[in-house]
Amino acid sequence: MSMQSGEARQDDGNAEKQRHHPRLELDEAIHQPVRLSIMAILAQAKKVDFAFLRDYLELGDSNLSRHLSALESLGYIIIDKVFEGKRARTWISLSSQGRAAFENHVSVLRSIVEQPIETQE
């Protein structure tokens, strides 16, 4: 019997069990290094100023804006543009959906790093 991609045969040969490598559960939108960095910072703070993110991550305005727009379109972050006095300020925060997605992504990364390799002997 041939094995399909993602299926593993149990050692006793009685049944096939569907198992996938955890990498297939990674959120590609978060996995990109800049976006992962953004999400990690936001997971630790209530809200973060655009200028802080730009400077801390060593990005240009347009580069950071593109990444934030991608995360916002997925509902992972909330962008709040306000005026403080006469100065415009942009605050970014993690949505509850974004927090859940980030926590799941980190959990999957941990399972990849910590998962023992199963070998057939």
N, C-alpha and C positions, 0 to 999 in steps of 0.2 A: 504494500500500500504506500503510495507516495504521500509526502507530507506537504500541506499547503503552507505558504508563507504565514508566519504567526502562530502555527500550531506546533506543539511539542508532544512527542509520544512519551507516555509514562513508561518507566522501566519494565513493569510487568506486562506491558503490551495489551492489556485488557481494554483500555479506552484511550481516546485521544482527548487532550484537554487544551482548550484555547488559552494561549498565553502570548502576550505581546511584550516586547521590550518597553520599559517605561519611557524611553525617549519619544515614543509615539504620543505620549500624553502632554509633552511640553507645549506651551503656548508660544507659537512662533512670533507673535506680536511682542511678547515680553522678552523672549529669549535674545533678541538683538541686544548687543552689549550696552548701547546708550540707553535704550528703553528699560533694560533690566536695572541699570544704575538709577534712572529716574524713579522707577517703582520702589526700589530699595530705600531711597531717600524719603519718598513720600510715605512709605510704610512706617517710618520712624517719627514723623512730624504731623501735626494737625494740618498745617498748610505751609507752603514754601513759596518764596518770592521768585519770580522769573529770573531776575538778575543774579540771585544767589545760585540757582541751578546752573545758569549759563557759566558763571565764573567757576563754580565748584567742579563742574564736569568738563571745563575747558572747551566750550563749544561756542560757535558763533550764534547770533540771534536767529538767523534763518534756519540753521541746522536744528537748533533746539525747537523752534516753532514747528518744523515739520514732524519731529518725533512727538511733540505734545499733541498736535492735531491728529496724528494716527491713534494715539492712546485715547484721546477724547472721543473720536468717532466710534470706538469700541465701547464707550461708556466706562472706561477704567479710571479716568480722571475728570475732575471738574475744574474748569478754568474760569476764574472770577476776575473781571477787569473792573477796577474801582478807581476813584479819584480820592487822593488823600491831600486835602488842600487843593492846590492847582496841579499837583503831580499825579500822572496816571501810573497805576501800579497793577501788575498782574500777579494774582495769587493762584497757585495750583494745589489741589488736594486730591487725595485718593477717594474714589467713590467706594461704596460698600461692595459693589460688583468687582471693582479693581482690586480691593483688598483681598477678596476671596480668590480671585484669579492669581494674584501674586503669591498668596499663601500656598495655593495648590502647586504653582510652578516651583516654588522652593522645595516643597515636599517631594515632588517628582525628581528634582535635581538630587536631593538627599538619597532617594531610593536608588538612583543610578550610581551614585558614588559609594553607597554603603551595601548595595546588593551583592551577595556572594555569587560567584560564577558557578552555575550548575554544569557539570560535565557528565557525559555518559561514559561509563567505563565498562 
